[in-house]
């Protein structure tokens, strides 16, 4: 017997997902603990912001949960072609981890659910990897894990959502991808996908629960690799490119700020330190040059 998940069911699941991921990251780091801030949104709802800092492996990381509701903002109404006011409910978990070492990659994951009082609803999310230095072995393994997760639910999910990620996580002003990509999906609805609400929710759960085993393995694999001062400087530059994407292109950042979300939580994704070098050029044949050459769409990692 199948049951259709309610918004309360989905919210409760996302809260438990935040709990389990935080426990996994604390164990993997071995030093830092998450500090929790509970916050309320005046228009309706709130969230639990959890941030760790100054760990053995994680310099700054956030695992954020929110469930907010109220009148849909005018800009959102216009973007959806709606002429009458509607109420919305949105809930999800968003994660960004900035490691100490340039040998450990940045990672982002988001899973979310959105519904409106007119009956429309959809799921969205994604997970992508931003290495400071691209390691082919890690990129291939990462994509294979996502491919495996997707194929449990639909054969064409991985290639479709991988291409979506390549196009979404792209700094158009730099003509480069944010990292080695991953998967990105949005507006997953029963009518368009041929899936039930329960099936779509199960897929979102699959992606959410893949985060901790994927990233803790990458943390363990790379945490003890030595790095130079030059590599640390390049890490700061790569973080700067990450900031550029989040402030210029990221829809989640824009939605949060436009709906009066909690600014501290929305900007949690920013690294503790970044750098911008005027007219930066790499040395010919360097690892820095190689990494920048791989920040492009369409690489078949899996």
N, C-alpha and C positions, 0 to 999 in steps of 0.2 A: 504494500500500500504506500503510495506516495503522498506527500503533503506539500502544499505550496507555502514556501517560507514567507512570513510576514516581515515588515520592517523591524519589528521588535526582535524577531529571531536573528535577522541579519546584524542588527546592532549588537546583540549579545555575543554573537560569534566573533565579530571584530574586536570586542573588548577582550575576549579570551585569547584571540590571536596576538594581540598586543602583549598580554601577560606572558605567553609562551615564548615569543621572540625575545623579549627582554631578558628572561631567564637564560636563554641559550647564549645571548651575546655577553651577558655578565660572566657566565661560566667560561666562555671562550677567551675573553679578555683577561680574566684572572685578577683584576685589580679594581677597575672602575665599577661603580654602581649607578643605576639610574636615579636621578632626582625627579620627583613627580610634582607637577603643578596642575591643580584642578581649576578649570576656568568656566565661566558662564558667558553666554552670548545674550545681551539684553533682549534681542528680538526673538530668541528662542533657542534652547539647546546649549551645548558646551562641549567640553572634552577633557581628556587627560593627556597632558604633554609630559613626555619622559625624555630626559636628556642625560647622557653620560659625558664626562670630560676627563682628560688627562689620564687615560688608562695606559696599560702596557702596550696595547695594539691600537685602540681607538682614541684618537685625539679629541674628537667631538662626534657624537652620534645621537640621533633622535629617533624615537619610535612614538609616533603621535596617533592618538585616536580622537575622533570627533563624531558627534551626532548633532546636527543643527537643523532648524526648521523655521518657517515663517513665510512672509510674502516674498515671492520671487522678484529680484531686483529688476528695475526697468530695463537695464542694459541686457539682462538675460532674456527678458520677455521679447525684446526686439530681435535678439540673435536667433530666437526660436520661432519668430514669426507669429507670436501670440499677441492678441489685442486685448484680452481680458485678464485681469489679475488672477493669479493662481497661487496656491500655497505649495511649498516644496519641503521635502525632507531629504537630507543627505547625510550619509555616514560612511566612514572608512578608516583605514590605517595607512599612514604614510611614513616612510623610513628613508633616511639618508645617513650613511656612515662615512666619516672622514678619518682615515687612519693616520698614525704617526709616520709610518714608513712609506716612502715613495714606491716601495716594492709591493705594497698591499693596495689593491684597487679601491676606489670609491664605489659604493653601490647604492642604488635607489630602488625602492619598491613601493607601489601604491595599489591598493585594492579598494574599491568604493562602490556605493549603491546610491542611486538618485531616483526619487519618485515625486510626482506632482499630484495635486488634488484633482486634476482632470483625468486621472487614471493611467497616465504614461509613466513608465519606469524603465530603467536600464542599469546595467553594470559596466564598470570600466576598471582599468588598472594597467599594470605592467611592471616589468622589472628590467633594469639595464645596468651594465657594468662600465665604469669609467676608469680604466687603468691609467696611472701616471706614465707608465711604460708598458706598451702592449707586449704581452707574452702569448705567443700563438697557442701554446699548450693550454693555458688557462682559458683563453677566449673560446677555443674549440670545446673544452670540457663544459664551460658555462652554458654555451648554446645547446650542447647535447642534452644537458639536464632540462632545459626549457622545452626542447623538442620532445623529450620523453613525456614530460608533464602534459603538454598540449595534446599529444597523440592518444592519451588515455580518454580524451573527450571528443576529438574531431580531427580527422586526418589533415585537413587543410588549415587548421588553426596556426600551426607554427610558421609556415611560409607566409601566410597572410599577415600575421601579427608581427613577424620579424621585419617584413617590408614596412609596415606601419611604424615600427620603432625607428628604423633607419631614417624615415622621412620626418618623424616627429622630433626625435632627439638630434636635431641638426641646427647648428649655428649658421644660418644663411649668410650673415654678415662676414663670417670667416670661411664659408664654403667648406665646413668640416663637421663631421659628426661629433657628438659630445664624447663618445667613447667607442666601444665595440658593439654597442647596441644591446639588443635583447628582444623583448616582445612588448608591444603596446596595443591596447584594445580599448574601445569606447563605444557607447551606445549599443551594447549587446542587448537585444530585445528578442522575445520569442518569435514575433512575426518575421523579422529579418533573418534570424538564424535557424528557424525550424526547431528550436529547443524550448523546453518548458522553463519556467522560472527556476524550478528546482535544479534542473540540469545546468543552467547558467551559473547558479549559485555554487554548485559543486565544482565547476571549473574554476571559479574565483577562489574557492577554498583551496583547491589544488595548487594554484599559483602562490597564494599566501603562505601555505605550509611548506612550500619548496624553498623559501627564503633562508631560513636558519641553517638547514644542512648545507646549502650551497655556499653561503658566505662564511660560515665558521670553518669550512674546509679550506677555503681560499686564505682565510686568516692564518690558520695553522701551517699551511704550506709555505707561506711567504714571510711570516713574521720575523724570522731569524736571519734573513738574507742581509748581508752588510750593504751599506750604501754610502755614497760620497757626498760631500757638500754640494757639488755640482748637481747631483741627482736630487738633492733636497731643494735646490733653487728651481729646478725644472718642475718639481711637484707644486711649488707655489704658483708657477705660471699656469700649469694645467688646472689648478684650482680656480684661477682667475677666469679661465674659459668656462668653467662650470658655473661660476657666478653669473657670467654674461648670459648663458642660456636661461638660467632660472629667473633672472630679472627681465629679460627681453622677450622670451618666447613661451615660457611655461604657463599653460592654461590654468593649472591648479593654483599657482601663485596669484594669478589675476583674479580667479573666481573667489579665492579666500579674501583678498583685499576688498573686492567689490561688494561682498556680502557681509562686510564688517566682521570678518573672522578675527581671531586673536593674532595680532601682528607678530609677536614673539614666536608663536608656534608656526606661523606660515613661513617665516624667515629662518626657521631652524635649519633649513637645508644649506645655509651658508657656512663655509669653512671658517675655522677660527682665525686663519691667516691666509692671505692670497697675495699675488703680485702681478703687476702689469709692467712689462718692459717695452719701451717704445721701439717699434719696428724690429721685433725680435727675429733673429735669424739663427738657424741651427748650423753646426759644423757639418761639412760634407762627410758622409759615411758614419755619422754618429748614431747612437741609439735614439737620441732625441729626434733626429731627422727621420729615422725609420718609423718611430711612433706616429709622428705627424703625417707621414705618408699613408698610414693605415687608417686614418680617420676619414673614411669615405663610405658611401652607401654601397650596398650590393655585394659585400664580401660574404662568401659562403662558408661560414665558420663550422656549421654542423654537417 
